[in-house]
Amino acid sequence: MGKGVLIISLGMSVIVSFFILKLNANSKENLSTTVNMFEQTQARLIANSGVEVYLERLKHDRTMMNSSFSNNDLFGGTYDINISGPDSLVTVTSTATFMDVQHTTVVEAAADKVPLHPGPGAMYLSAGTISELKKNAINGNIEINGNDHDLNGNLNGGASVPGIAVDGESQKNAVIDMITKNTIDQVLGSGGTPSVSAITNTIDWSEYAQLIADNPDILIDTQDKIKTENTWGTVIEPKVTFVNGDIHINNSQAASGCGILVVNGSLEINGGFEYTGLVIAFKNTSIDIKLNGNAQILGSLVVAGNEINVDVSSGNFNALYSSEALNLIATLLVTKRFSILSWYE
């Protein structure tokens, strides 16, 4: 009996030991598989991130085309980048190494030019803006002129657009009523005087403004930046400028620019402001122009934000339509984004 129990006990010990050894082997195998999967995933993440990093850099620096960049550190590993091709078909190859694992990602992309949508008038006021329009919102020595002007601000005989374009008849009546009460006689352009016309506008200006603002050449997000960066493009090199925040422009901090200016915030202009091209105010924008100097927008002004107040007590405010200015920036603005055509791993 005692010998039988001993034999059974020994047998069970052998069986238990076998299962323990088997479990240990499985655990090591599972651990090895888990570690390997982690290394492969990490290498893949590094390679893919490398592509995104260099496509973003390429948007701002085209001299990187047909170049290689090695040993970039990221997430505990490294990656090498090769960029080749013209804008129409650029190939970015990213080879990442993490531990002893390599992963290669090859992406083909093409420059995708953001189209220029010129404003439908010298000034466009959205329905949302007009709903908050005050009776004296536009007042003083103001010229809003939809007749075509050249880059010097002179009439050139081109096709006219409305001085002020709006979305519908009720908005048109509200604007005309405000203009009449404030005896503004310089709202000129197509359709008679005052030149206020309801247009069929299919453009979502907020969406378009956001698309442009996603990749600006110049970002103004604090008042201090105006002191050091108050030239926002020129007619030779137009820029996309995004003003994101509350900005106050006065004679001591005059600003000028050319290109597309997108504003989200409170833009207060006291004087010394000249801009050539397209100006779009959207989202939470309140444009407050209280002039004791001169300000001019040559091109088109689109107001699709909260409100606009133009009160010129001393000086002049001119919003002049210019197809020449708009055509210029459409031609010279640099493409700021790439569309992915294919992605291989």
ZADO-1210 file (C-alpha; in nm, 4 decimals, padded with zeros to 6 digits):
<atoms>
<atom x="00.0000" y="00.0000" z="00.0000" code="MET" pos="1"/>
<atom x="00.2757" y="00.2400" z="00.0992" code="GLY" pos="2"/>
<atom x="00.4771" y="00.1527" z="-00.2145" code="LYS" pos="3"/>
<atom x="00.1680" y="00.2111" z="-00.4335" code="GLY" pos="4"/>
<atom x="00.1106" y="00.5538" z="-00.2812" code="VAL" pos="5"/>
<atom x="00.4763" y="00.6397" z="-00.3388" code="LEU" pos="6"/>
<atom x="00.4577" y="00.5333" z="-00.7032" code="ILE" pos="7"/>
<atom x="00.1411" y="00.7368" z="-00.7543" code="ILE" pos="8"/>
<atom x="00.2993" y="01.0380" z="-00.5853" code="SER" pos="9"/>
<atom x="00.6108" y="01.0125" z="-00.8003" code="LEU" pos="10"/>
<atom x="00.3943" y="00.9775" z="-01.1107" code="GLY" pos="11"/>
<atom x="00.1937" y="01.2848" z="-01.0228" code="MET" pos="12"/>
<atom x="00.5147" y="01.4783" z="-00.9537" code="SER" pos="13"/>
<atom x="00.6464" y="01.3873" z="-01.2986" code="VAL" pos="14"/>
<atom x="00.3181" y="01.4918" z="-01.4617" code="ILE" pos="15"/>
<atom x="00.3043" y="01.8204" z="-01.2678" code="VAL" pos="16"/>
<atom x="00.6691" y="01.8918" z="-01.3510" code="SER" pos="17"/>
<atom x="00.5965" y="01.8244" z="-01.7181" code="PHE" pos="18"/>
<atom x="00.3068" y="02.0724" z="-01.7149" code="PHE" pos="19"/>
<atom x="00.5153" y="02.3319" z="-01.5305" code="ILE" pos="20"/>
<atom x="00.7950" y="02.2984" z="-01.7857" code="LEU" pos="21"/>
<atom x="00.5407" y="02.3213" z="-02.0678" code="LYS" pos="22"/>
<atom x="00.3800" y="02.6309" z="-01.9166" code="LEU" pos="23"/>
<atom x="00.7208" y="02.7951" z="-01.8703" code="ASN" pos="24"/>
<atom x="00.8072" y="02.7221" z="-02.2315" code="ALA" pos="25"/>
<atom x="00.4734" y="02.8638" z="-02.3472" code="ASN" pos="26"/>
<atom x="00.5192" y="03.1720" z="-02.1291" code="SER" pos="27"/>
<atom x="00.8622" y="03.2385" z="-02.2758" code="LYS" pos="28"/>
<atom x="00.7272" y="03.1835" z="-02.6261" code="GLU" pos="29"/>
<atom x="00.4318" y="03.4140" z="-02.5592" code="ASN" pos="30"/>
<atom x="00.6598" y="03.6758" z="-02.4059" code="LEU" pos="31"/>
<atom x="00.8908" y="03.6568" z="-02.7052" code="SER" pos="32"/>
<atom x="00.5927" y="03.6927" z="-02.9400" code="THR" pos="33"/>
<atom x="00.4606" y="03.9897" z="-02.7428" code="THR" pos="34"/>
<atom x="00.8002" y="04.1626" z="-02.7426" code="VAL" pos="35"/>
<atom x="00.8421" y="04.1019" z="-03.1150" code="ASN" pos="36"/>
<atom x="00.4967" y="04.2417" z="-03.1902" code="MET" pos="37"/>
<atom x="00.5745" y="04.5496" z="-02.9822" code="PHE" pos="38"/>
<atom x="00.9035" y="04.6044" z="-03.1659" code="GLU" pos="39"/>
<atom x="00.7351" y="04.5672" z="-03.5055" code="GLN" pos="40"/>
<atom x="00.4525" y="04.8035" z="-03.4052" code="THR" pos="41"/>
<atom x="00.6982" y="05.0598" z="-03.2719" code="GLN" pos="42"/>
<atom x="00.9122" y="05.0431" z="-03.5858" code="ALA" pos="43"/>
<atom x="00.6004" y="05.0885" z="-03.7992" code="ARG" pos="44"/>
<atom x="00.4889" y="05.3867" z="-03.5881" code="LEU" pos="45"/>
<atom x="00.8295" y="05.5516" z="-03.6229" code="ILE" pos="46"/>
<atom x="00.8369" y="05.5002" z="-04.0021" code="ALA" pos="47"/>
<atom x="00.4854" y="05.6377" z="-04.0512" code="ASN" pos="48"/>
<atom x="00.5480" y="05.9323" z="-03.8214" code="SER" pos="49"/>
<atom x="00.8656" y="06.0106" z="-04.0147" code="GLY" pos="50"/>
<atom x="00.6658" y="06.0422" z="-04.3366" code="VAL" pos="51"/>
<atom x="00.4206" y="06.2825" z="-04.1749" code="GLU" pos="52"/>
<atom x="00.6993" y="06.4913" z="-04.0182" code="VAL" pos="53"/>
<atom x="00.8829" y="06.5396" z="-04.3471" code="TYR" pos="54"/>
<atom x="00.5734" y="06.6030" z="-04.5585" code="LEU" pos="55"/>
<atom x="00.4877" y="06.8799" z="-04.3126" code="GLU" pos="56"/>
<atom x="00.8393" y="07.0228" z="-04.3421" code="ARG" pos="57"/>
<atom x="00.8299" y="06.9951" z="-04.7190" code="LEU" pos="58"/>
<atom x="00.5211" y="07.2168" z="-04.7313" code="LYS" pos="59"/>
<atom x="00.7264" y="07.5025" z="-04.5915" code="HIS" pos="60"/>
<atom x="01.0645" y="07.4275" z="-04.7502" code="ASP" pos="61"/>
<atom x="01.0675" y="07.2966" z="-05.1083" code="ARG" pos="62"/>
<atom x="01.4498" y="07.2928" z="-05.1110" code="THR" pos="63"/>
<atom x="01.4193" y="06.9590" z="-04.9271" code="MET" pos="64"/>
<atom x="01.3000" y="06.7939" z="-05.2496" code="MET" pos="65"/>
<atom x="01.5333" y="06.5189" z="-05.3849" code="ASN" pos="66"/>
<atom x="01.7235" y="06.4957" z="-05.0569" code="SER" pos="67"/>
<atom x="01.7942" y="06.2379" z="-04.7858" code="SER" pos="68"/>
<atom x="01.7876" y="06.2803" z="-04.4077" code="PHE" pos="69"/>
<atom x="01.9411" y="06.0061" z="-04.1917" code="SER" pos="70"/>
<atom x="01.9408" y="05.9008" z="-03.8268" code="ASN" pos="71"/>
<atom x="01.6392" y="06.0958" z="-03.7070" code="ASN" pos="72"/>
<atom x="01.5627" y="06.0045" z="-03.3448" code="ASP" pos="73"/>
<atom x="01.2024" y="05.9266" z="-03.2547" code="LEU" pos="74"/>
<atom x="01.0253" y="05.7167" z="-02.9894" code="PHE" pos="75"/>
<atom x="01.3432" y="05.5358" z="-02.8844" code="GLY" pos="76"/>
<atom x="01.4391" y="05.4423" z="-03.2407" code="GLY" pos="77"/>
<atom x="01.5661" y="05.6078" z="-03.5582" code="THR" pos="78"/>
<atom x="01.4446" y="05.6606" z="-03.9128" code="TYR" pos="79"/>
<atom x="01.5959" y="05.7564" z="-04.2474" code="ASP" pos="80"/>
<atom x="01.4057" y="05.9660" z="-04.5024" code="ILE" pos="81"/>
<atom x="01.4461" y="05.9928" z="-04.8782" code="ASN" pos="82"/>
<atom x="01.2416" y="06.2498" z="-05.0738" code="ILE" pos="83"/>
<atom x="01.2318" y="06.2429" z="-05.4527" code="SER" pos="84"/>
<atom x="01.0299" y="06.3814" z="-05.7410" code="GLY" pos="85"/>
<atom x="00.8569" y="06.7012" z="-05.8457" code="PRO" pos="86"/>
<atom x="00.5578" y="06.8513" z="-05.6618" code="ASP" pos="87"/>
<atom x="00.3201" y="06.6667" z="-05.8936" code="SER" pos="88"/>
<atom x="00.4430" y="06.3260" z="-05.7695" code="LEU" pos="89"/>
<atom x="00.6699" y="06.3311" z="-05.4674" code="VAL" pos="90"/>
<atom x="00.7820" y="06.0002" z="-05.3133" code="THR" pos="91"/>
<atom x="00.8785" y="05.9846" z="-04.9468" code="VAL" pos="92"/>
<atom x="01.0512" y="05.6665" z="-04.8266" code="THR" pos="93"/>
<atom x="01.0886" y="05.6226" z="-04.4526" code="SER" pos="94"/>
<atom x="01.2963" y="05.3336" z="-04.3108" code="THR" pos="95"/>
<atom x="01.2711" y="05.2993" z="-03.9331" code="ALA" pos="96"/>
<atom x="01.4746" y="05.0889" z="-03.6921" code="THR" pos="97"/>
<atom x="01.3627" y="04.9977" z="-03.3432" code="PHE" pos="98"/>
<atom x="01.5798" y="04.7511" z="-03.1524" code="MET" pos="99"/>
<atom x="01.6654" y="04.4984" z="-03.4284" code="ASP" pos="100"/>
<atom x="01.3415" y="04.5448" z="-03.6232" code="VAL" pos="101"/>
<atom x="01.3127" y="04.7501" z="-03.9426" code="GLN" pos="102"/>
<atom x="01.0013" y="04.8850" z="-04.1137" code="HIS" pos="103"/>
<atom x="00.9787" y="05.0726" z="-04.4430" code="THR" pos="104"/>
<atom x="00.6936" y="05.2989" z="-04.5504" code="THR" pos="105"/>
<atom x="00.6695" y="05.4461" z="-04.8994" code="VAL" pos="106"/>
<atom x="00.4215" y="05.7263" z="-04.9661" code="VAL" pos="107"/>
<atom x="00.3381" y="05.9017" z="-05.2917" code="GLU" pos="108"/>
<atom x="00.1811" y="06.2478" z="-05.2671" code="ALA" pos="109"/>
<atom x="00.1024" y="06.5429" z="-05.4903" code="ALA" pos="110"/>
<atom x="00.0900" y="06.9142" z="-05.4217" code="ALA" pos="111"/>
<atom x="-00.2714" y="07.0159" z="-05.3735" code="ASP" pos="112"/>
<atom x="-00.3258" y="07.3857" z="-05.4372" code="LYS" pos="113"/>
<atom x="-00.5935" y="07.5477" z="-05.2265" code="VAL" pos="114"/>
<atom x="-00.8196" y="07.7302" z="-05.4735" code="PRO" pos="115"/>
<atom x="-00.8725" y="08.1022" z="-05.4406" code="LEU" pos="116"/>
<atom x="-01.2349" y="08.2055" z="-05.3917" code="HIS" pos="117"/>
<atom x="-01.2502" y="08.5810" z="-05.4484" code="PRO" pos="118"/>
<atom x="-01.5034" y="08.7670" z="-05.2417" code="GLY" pos="119"/>
<atom x="-01.8334" y="08.8372" z="-05.4239" code="PRO" pos="120"/>
<atom x="-01.8021" y="09.2120" z="-05.3662" code="GLY" pos="121"/>
<atom x="-01.5715" y="09.4787" z="-05.2333" code="ALA" pos="122"/>
<atom x="-01.7246" y="09.3730" z="-04.9016" code="MET" pos="123"/>
<atom x="-01.9343" y="09.0669" z="-04.8256" code="TYR" pos="124"/>
<atom x="-02.1460" y="09.0501" z="-04.5095" code="LEU" pos="125"/>
<atom x="-02.2851" y="08.7105" z="-04.4085" code="SER" pos="126"/>
<atom x="-02.6385" y="08.6678" z="-04.2773" code="ALA" pos="127"/>
<atom x="-02.4992" y="08.5961" z="-03.9308" code="GLY" pos="128"/>
<atom x="-02.3001" y="08.9187" z="-03.9308" code="THR" pos="129"/>
<atom x="-02.5973" y="09.1253" z="-04.0496" code="ILE" pos="130"/>
<atom x="-02.8208" y="08.9791" z="-03.7774" code="SER" pos="131"/>
<atom x="-02.5988" y="09.1601" z="-03.5258" code="GLU" pos="132"/>
<atom x="-02.5595" y="09.4737" z="-03.7389" code="LEU" pos="133"/>
<atom x="-02.5922" y="09.7933" z="-03.5371" code="LYS" pos="134"/>
<atom x="-02.7604" y="10.1013" z="-03.6788" code="LYS" pos="135"/>
<atom x="-02.4305" y="10.2902" z="-03.6847" code="ASN" pos="136"/>
<atom x="-02.2159" y="09.9893" z="-03.7743" code="ALA" pos="137"/>
<atom x="-02.0696" y="10.1636" z="-04.0782" code="ILE" pos="138"/>
<atom x="-02.0297" y="10.5352" z="-04.0293" code="ASN" pos="139"/>
<atom x="-01.7963" y="10.8184" z="-04.1266" code="GLY" pos="140"/>
<atom x="-01.5592" y="10.8864" z="-04.4147" code="ASN" pos="141"/>
<atom x="-01.5873" y="10.5485" z="-04.5849" code="ILE" pos="142"/>
<atom x="-01.5617" y="10.4262" z="-04.9424" code="GLU" pos="143"/>
<atom x="-01.6763" y="10.0738" z="-05.0284" code="ILE" pos="144"/>
<atom x="-01.6254" y="10.0440" z="-05.4015" code="ASN" pos="145"/>
<atom x="-01.7022" y="09.7412" z="-05.6175" code="GLY" pos="146"/>
<atom x="-01.5724" y="09.9032" z="-05.9343" code="ASN" pos="147"/>
<atom x="-01.2537" y="09.7324" z="-06.0476" code="ASP" pos="148"/>
<atom x="-00.9217" y="09.8846" z="-05.9353" code="HIS" pos="149"/>
<atom x="-00.5596" y="09.8171" z="-06.0258" code="ASP" pos="150"/>
<atom x="-00.2802" y="09.7468" z="-05.7781" code="LEU" pos="151"/>
<atom x="-00.2311" y="10.1187" z="-05.7254" code="ASN" pos="152"/>
<atom x="-00.5936" y="10.1702" z="-05.6252" code="GLY" pos="153"/>
<atom x="-00.6916" y="10.3392" z="-05.9506" code="ASN" pos="154"/>
<atom x="-01.0016" y="10.2486" z="-06.1530" code="LEU" pos="155"/>
<atom x="-00.9061" y="10.0276" z="-06.4465" code="ASN" pos="156"/>
<atom x="-01.2350" y="09.9779" z="-06.6314" code="GLY" pos="157"/>
<atom x="-01.2748" y="09.6102" z="-06.5445" code="GLY" pos="158"/>
<atom x="-01.6026" y="09.4403" z="-06.4611" code="ALA" pos="159"/>
<atom x="-01.7754" y="09.5723" z="-06.1487" code="SER" pos="160"/>
<atom x="-01.9096" y="09.3751" z="-05.8536" code="VAL" pos="161"/>
<atom x="-02.1389" y="09.4906" z="-05.5709" code="PRO" pos="162"/>
<atom x="-01.9946" y="09.7340" z="-05.3228" code="GLY" pos="163"/>
<atom x="-02.1579" y="09.5239" z="-05.0488" code="ILE" pos="164"/>
<atom x="-02.2758" y="09.1700" z="-05.1242" code="ALA" pos="165"/>
<atom x="-02.5242" y="08.9937" z="-04.8944" code="VAL" pos="166"/>
<atom x="-02.7075" y="08.6616" z="-04.8859" code="ASP" pos="167"/>
<atom x="-03.0701" y="08.7644" z="-04.9430" code="GLY" pos="168"/>
<atom x="-03.3269" y="09.0415" z="-04.9836" code="GLU" pos="169"/>
<atom x="-03.3925" y="09.0856" z="-04.6107" code="SER" pos="170"/>
<atom x="-03.0185" y="09.1310" z="-04.5478" code="GLN" pos="171"/>
<atom x="-03.0001" y="09.3720" z="-04.8415" code="LYS" pos="172"/>
<atom x="-03.2802" y="09.5850" z="-04.6967" code="ASN" pos="173"/>
<atom x="-03.1172" y="09.5928" z="-04.3536" code="ALA" pos="174"/>
<atom x="-02.7862" y="09.7127" z="-04.4966" code="VAL" pos="175"/>
<atom x="-02.9462" y="09.9752" z="-04.7204" code="ILE" pos="176"/>
<atom x="-03.1483" y="10.1043" z="-04.4248" code="ASP" pos="177"/>
<atom x="-02.8301" y="10.1376" z="-04.2180" code="MET" pos="178"/>
<atom x="-02.6453" y="10.3126" z="-04.5037" code="ILE" pos="179"/>
<atom x="-02.9340" y="10.5550" z="-04.5596" code="THR" pos="180"/>
<atom x="-02.9593" y="10.6501" z="-04.1915" code="LYS" pos="181"/>
<atom x="-02.5856" y="10.7186" z="-04.1772" code="ASN" pos="182"/>
<atom x="-02.5892" y="10.9117" z="-04.5080" code="THR" pos="183"/>
<atom x="-02.3059" y="10.7091" z="-04.6569" code="ILE" pos="184"/>
<atom x="-02.2830" y="10.8003" z="-05.0258" code="ASP" pos="185"/>
<atom x="-01.9703" y="10.6051" z="-05.1241" code="GLN" pos="186"/>
<atom x="-02.1035" y="10.2504" z="-05.1504" code="VAL" pos="187"/>
<atom x="-02.0390" y="10.2085" z="-05.5204" code="LEU" pos="188"/>
<atom x="-02.0320" y="09.9316" z="-05.7779" code="GLY" pos="189"/>
<atom x="-02.2737" y="09.7271" z="-05.9854" code="SER" pos="190"/>
<atom x="-02.6487" y="09.7581" z="-05.9421" code="GLY" pos="191"/>
<atom x="-02.6817" y="10.1297" z="-05.8684" code="GLY" pos="192"/>
<atom x="-02.6194" y="10.3457" z="-05.5639" code="THR" pos="193"/>
<atom x="-02.5942" y="10.2380" z="-05.2900" code="PRO" pos="194"/>
<atom x="-02.4427" y="09.9272" z="-05.4438" code="SER" pos="195"/>
<atom x="-02.5850" y="09.6526" z="-05.2225" code="VAL" pos="196"/>
<atom x="-02.6806" y="09.3249" z="-05.3911" code="SER" pos="197"/>
<atom x="-02.8118" y="08.9871" z="-05.2827" code="ALA" pos="198"/>
<atom x="-02.5977" y="08.7157" z="-05.4373" code="ILE" pos="199"/>
<atom x="-02.6188" y="08.3385" z="-05.4676" code="THR" pos="200"/>
<atom x="-02.3269" y="08.2352" z="-05.2528" code="ASN" pos="201"/>
<atom x="-02.2506" y="07.8642" z="-05.2357" code="THR" pos="202"/>
<atom x="-01.9207" y="07.9020" z="-05.0514" code="ILE" pos="203"/>
<atom x="-01.8982" y="07.8027" z="-04.6860" code="ASP" pos="204"/>
<atom x="-01.6660" y="08.0852" z="-04.5860" code="TRP" pos="205"/>
<atom x="-01.5988" y="07.9468" z="-04.2383" code="SER" pos="206"/>
<atom x="-01.4908" y="07.6118" z="-04.3819" code="GLU" pos="207"/>
<atom x="-01.2802" y="07.7821" z="-04.6485" code="TYR" pos="208"/>
<atom x="-01.1179" y="08.0142" z="-04.3962" code="ALA" pos="209"/>
<atom x="-01.0312" y="07.7192" z="-04.1722" code="GLN" pos="210"/>
<atom x="-00.8775" y="07.5360" z="-04.4681" code="LEU" pos="211"/>
<atom x="-00.6509" y="07.8326" z="-04.5352" code="ILE" pos="212"/>
<atom x="-00.5758" y="07.8954" z="-04.1679" code="ALA" pos="213"/>
<atom x="-00.4572" y="07.5368" z="-04.1156" code="ASP" pos="214"/>
<atom x="-00.1265" y="07.6105" z="-04.2896" code="ASN" pos="215"/>
<atom x="-00.0384" y="07.9799" z="-04.2584" code="PRO" pos="216"/>
<atom x="00.2925" y="08.1344" z="-04.3577" code="ASP" pos="217"/>
<atom x="00.2537" y="08.3832" z="-04.0730" code="ILE" pos="218"/>
<atom x="00.0718" y="08.3279" z="-03.7445" code="LEU" pos="219"/>
<atom x="-00.0158" y="08.6312" z="-03.5323" code="ILE" pos="220"/>
<atom x="-00.1509" y="08.5112" z="-03.1998" code="ASP" pos="221"/>
<atom x="-00.0319" y="08.7780" z="-02.9563" code="THR" pos="222"/>
<atom x="-00.0212" y="09.1562" z="-02.9599" code="GLN" pos="223"/>
<atom x="00.3574" y="09.1474" z="-02.9180" code="ASP" pos="224"/>
<atom x="00.4071" y="08.9840" z="-03.2580" code="LYS" pos="225"/>
<atom x="00.2800" y="09.2937" z="-03.4380" code="ILE" pos="226"/>
<atom x="00.5761" y="09.4885" z="-03.2981" code="LYS" pos="227"/>
<atom x="00.8234" y="09.2586" z="-03.4731" code="THR" pos="228"/>
<atom x="00.6205" y="09.1098" z="-03.7590" code="GLU" pos="229"/>
<atom x="00.3966" y="09.3728" z="-03.9131" code="ASN" pos="230"/>
<atom x="00.4593" y="09.3043" z="-04.2827" code="THR" pos="231"/>
<atom x="00.2395" y="09.0159" z="-04.3891" code="TRP" pos="232"/>
<atom x="00.3512" y="08.9490" z="-04.7459" code="GLY" pos="233"/>
<atom x="00.4253" y="09.1719" z="-05.0447" code="THR" pos="234"/>
<atom x="00.3037" y="09.1910" z="-05.4050" code="VAL" pos="235"/>
<atom x="00.6234" y="09.0059" z="-05.5032" code="ILE" pos="236"/>
<atom x="00.5819" y="08.7387" z="-05.2351" code="GLU" pos="237"/>
<atom x="00.2230" y="08.7141" z="-05.1053" code="PRO" pos="238"/>
<atom x="00.1686" y="08.5261" z="-04.7798" code="LYS" pos="239"/>
<atom x="-00.1114" y="08.3503" z="-04.5963" code="VAL" pos="240"/>
<atom x="-00.1501" y="08.5187" z="-04.2573" code="THR" pos="241"/>
<atom x="-00.3666" y="08.3889" z="-03.9734" code="PHE" pos="242"/>
<atom x="-00.4552" y="08.6315" z="-03.6955" code="VAL" pos="243"/>
<atom x="-00.5832" y="08.4135" z="-03.4125" code="ASN" pos="244"/>
<atom x="-00.6735" y="08.6273" z="-03.1147" code="GLY" pos="245"/>
<atom x="-00.7438" y="08.9861" z="-03.0194" code="ASP" pos="246"/>
<atom x="-00.5205" y="09.2250" z="-03.2118" code="ILE" pos="247"/>
<atom x="-00.5035" y="09.6038" z="-03.1969" code="HIS" pos="248"/>
<atom x="-00.3388" y="09.7867" z="-03.4874" code="ILE" pos="249"/>
<atom x="-00.2595" y="10.1545" z="-03.4364" code="ASN" pos="250"/>
<atom x="-00.0370" y="10.4168" z="-03.5948" code="ASN" pos="251"/>
<atom x="00.2616" y="10.3253" z="-03.3794" code="SER" pos="252"/>
<atom x="00.2289" y="09.9585" z="-03.4807" code="GLN" pos="253"/>
<atom x="00.1125" y="09.9984" z="-03.8420" code="ALA" pos="254"/>
<atom x="00.0691" y="09.6783" z="-04.0407" code="ALA" pos="255"/>
<atom x="00.0569" y="09.5986" z="-04.4094" code="SER" pos="256"/>
<atom x="00.0473" y="09.2895" z="-04.6235" code="GLY" pos="257"/>
<atom x="-00.0461" y="09.1063" z="-04.9404" code="CYS" pos="258"/>
<atom x="-00.2025" y="08.7639" z="-04.9880" code="GLY" pos="259"/>
<atom x="-00.4806" y="08.6083" z="-04.7843" code="ILE" pos="260"/>
<atom x="-00.5487" y="08.7337" z="-04.4327" code="LEU" pos="261"/>
<atom x="-00.7701" y="08.5169" z="-04.2110" code="VAL" pos="262"/>
<atom x="-00.8903" y="08.6629" z="-03.8824" code="VAL" pos="263"/>
<atom x="-01.0443" y="08.4788" z="-03.5873" code="ASN" pos="264"/>
<atom x="-01.0752" y="08.7138" z="-03.2941" code="GLY" pos="265"/>
<atom x="-01.1213" y="09.0827" z="-03.2321" code="SER" pos="266"/>
<atom x="-00.9346" y="09.2915" z="-03.4890" code="LEU" pos="267"/>
<atom x="-00.9291" y="09.6566" z="-03.3875" code="GLU" pos="268"/>
<atom x="-00.7764" y="09.8994" z="-03.6372" code="ILE" pos="269"/>
<atom x="-00.7046" y="10.2564" z="-03.5323" code="ASN" pos="270"/>
<atom x="-00.4941" y="10.3447" z="-03.8335" code="GLY" pos="271"/>
<atom x="-00.1950" y="10.2634" z="-04.0449" code="GLY" pos="272"/>
<atom x="-00.3284" y="09.9481" z="-04.2105" code="PHE" pos="273"/>
<atom x="-00.3026" y="09.8524" z="-04.5785" code="GLU" pos="274"/>
<atom x="-00.3741" y="09.5083" z="-04.7202" code="TYR" pos="275"/>
<atom x="-00.3788" y="09.3821" z="-05.0785" code="THR" pos="276"/>
<atom x="-00.5675" y="09.0619" z="-05.1519" code="GLY" pos="277"/>
<atom x="-00.8404" y="08.8700" z="-04.9714" code="LEU" pos="278"/>
<atom x="-00.9337" y="08.9333" z="-04.6084" code="VAL" pos="279"/>
<atom x="-01.1660" y="08.6818" z="-04.4383" code="ILE" pos="280"/>
<atom x="-01.3079" y="08.7314" z="-04.0901" code="ALA" pos="281"/>
<atom x="-01.4790" y="08.4210" z="-03.9496" code="PHE" pos="282"/>
<atom x="-01.5810" y="08.2287" z="-03.6362" code="LYS" pos="283"/>
<atom x="-01.5602" y="08.4614" z="-03.3340" code="ASN" pos="284"/>
<atom x="-01.4376" y="08.7652" z="-03.5212" code="THR" pos="285"/>
<atom x="-01.5442" y="09.1177" z="-03.4384" code="SER" pos="286"/>
<atom x="-01.3912" y="09.3730" z="-03.6730" code="ILE" pos="287"/>
<atom x="-01.3783" y="09.7076" z="-03.4994" code="ASP" pos="288"/>
<atom x="-01.2392" y="09.9864" z="-03.7141" code="ILE" pos="289"/>
<atom x="-01.2179" y="10.3168" z="-03.5255" code="LYS" pos="290"/>
<atom x="-00.9968" y="10.5266" z="-03.7420" code="LEU" pos="291"/>
<atom x="-00.7843" y="10.8210" z="-03.6539" code="ASN" pos="292"/>
<atom x="-00.5718" y="10.7490" z="-03.9578" code="GLY" pos="293"/>
<atom x="-00.5993" y="10.5717" z="-04.2908" code="ASN" pos="294"/>
<atom x="-00.6786" y="10.2086" z="-04.3670" code="ALA" pos="295"/>
<atom x="-00.7328" y="10.0363" z="-04.6994" code="GLN" pos="296"/>
<atom x="-00.8188" y="09.6870" z="-04.8194" code="ILE" pos="297"/>
<atom x="-00.7529" y="09.6457" z="-05.1924" code="LEU" pos="298"/>
<atom x="-00.9072" y="09.3242" z="-05.3209" code="GLY" pos="299"/>
<atom x="-01.2029" y="09.1939" z="-05.1245" code="SER" pos="300"/>
<atom x="-01.3203" y="09.1807" z="-04.7626" code="LEU" pos="301"/>
<atom x="-01.5348" y="08.8882" z="-04.6457" code="VAL" pos="302"/>
<atom x="-01.7016" y="08.9209" z="-04.3050" code="VAL" pos="303"/>
<atom x="-01.8473" y="08.5902" z="-04.1868" code="ALA" pos="304"/>
<atom x="-01.7877" y="08.6360" z="-03.8156" code="GLY" pos="305"/>
<atom x="-01.9865" y="08.7906" z="-03.5324" code="ASN" pos="306"/>
<atom x="-02.0026" y="09.1585" z="-03.6206" code="GLU" pos="307"/>
<atom x="-01.8421" y="09.4532" z="-03.7946" code="ILE" pos="308"/>
<atom x="-01.8203" y="09.8126" z="-03.6742" code="ASN" pos="309"/>
<atom x="-01.6576" y="10.0799" z="-03.8891" code="VAL" pos="310"/>
<atom x="-01.6529" y="10.4253" z="-03.7295" code="ASP" pos="311"/>
<atom x="-01.4218" y="10.6755" z="-03.8989" code="VAL" pos="312"/>
<atom x="-01.3966" y="10.9917" z="-03.6935" code="SER" pos="313"/>
<atom x="-01.0757" y="11.1137" z="-03.8546" code="SER" pos="314"/>
<atom x="-00.9080" y="10.9670" z="-04.1608" code="GLY" pos="315"/>
<atom x="-01.0338" y="10.7359" z="-04.4322" code="ASN" pos="316"/>
<atom x="-01.1332" y="10.3729" z="-04.4672" code="PHE" pos="317"/>
<atom x="-01.1409" y="10.2288" z="-04.8187" code="ASN" pos="318"/>
<atom x="-01.2525" y="09.8819" z="-04.9243" code="ALA" pos="319"/>
<atom x="-01.1767" y="09.8682" z="-05.2968" code="LEU" pos="320"/>
<atom x="-01.2452" y="09.5693" z="-05.5178" code="TYR" pos="321"/>
<atom x="-00.9479" y="09.4659" z="-05.7351" code="SER" pos="322"/>
<atom x="-00.9507" y="09.1669" z="-05.9681" code="SER" pos="323"/>
<atom x="-00.5833" y="09.2373" z="-06.0405" code="GLU" pos="324"/>
<atom x="-00.4948" y="09.1941" z="-05.6737" code="ALA" pos="325"/>
<atom x="-00.6987" y="08.8748" z="-05.6450" code="LEU" pos="326"/>
<atom x="-00.5521" y="08.7287" z="-05.9647" code="ASN" pos="327"/>
<atom x="-00.2033" y="08.8130" z="-05.8408" code="LEU" pos="328"/>
<atom x="-00.2351" y="08.6173" z="-05.5193" code="ILE" pos="329"/>
<atom x="-00.4034" y="08.3260" z="-05.6991" code="ALA" pos="330"/>
<atom x="-00.0958" y="08.2991" z="-05.9218" code="THR" pos="331"/>
<atom x="00.1822" y="08.3589" z="-05.6701" code="LEU" pos="332"/>
<atom x="00.0631" y="08.1954" z="-05.3492" code="LEU" pos="333"/>
<atom x="00.2700" y="07.8844" z="-05.2791" code="VAL" pos="334"/>
<atom x="00.0904" y="07.5523" z="-05.2410" code="THR" pos="335"/>
<atom x="00.0755" y="07.4709" z="-04.8713" code="LYS" pos="336"/>
<atom x="-00.0388" y="07.1083" z="-04.8538" code="ARG" pos="337"/>
<atom x="00.0007" y="06.7619" z="-05.0085" code="PHE" pos="338"/>
<atom x="-00.2653" y="06.5037" z="-05.0912" code="SER" pos="339"/>
<atom x="-00.1720" y="06.1384" z="-05.0311" code="ILE" pos="340"/>
<atom x="-00.2012" y="05.9319" z="-05.3511" code="LEU" pos="341"/>
<atom x="-00.0735" y="05.5973" z="-05.2212" code="SER" pos="342"/>
<atom x="00.0688" y="05.4495" z="-04.9001" code="TRP" pos="343"/>
<atom x="00.2744" y="05.1273" z="-04.9032" code="TYR" pos="344"/>
<atom x="00.4171" y="04.9388" z="-04.6047" code="GLU" pos="345"/>
</atoms>
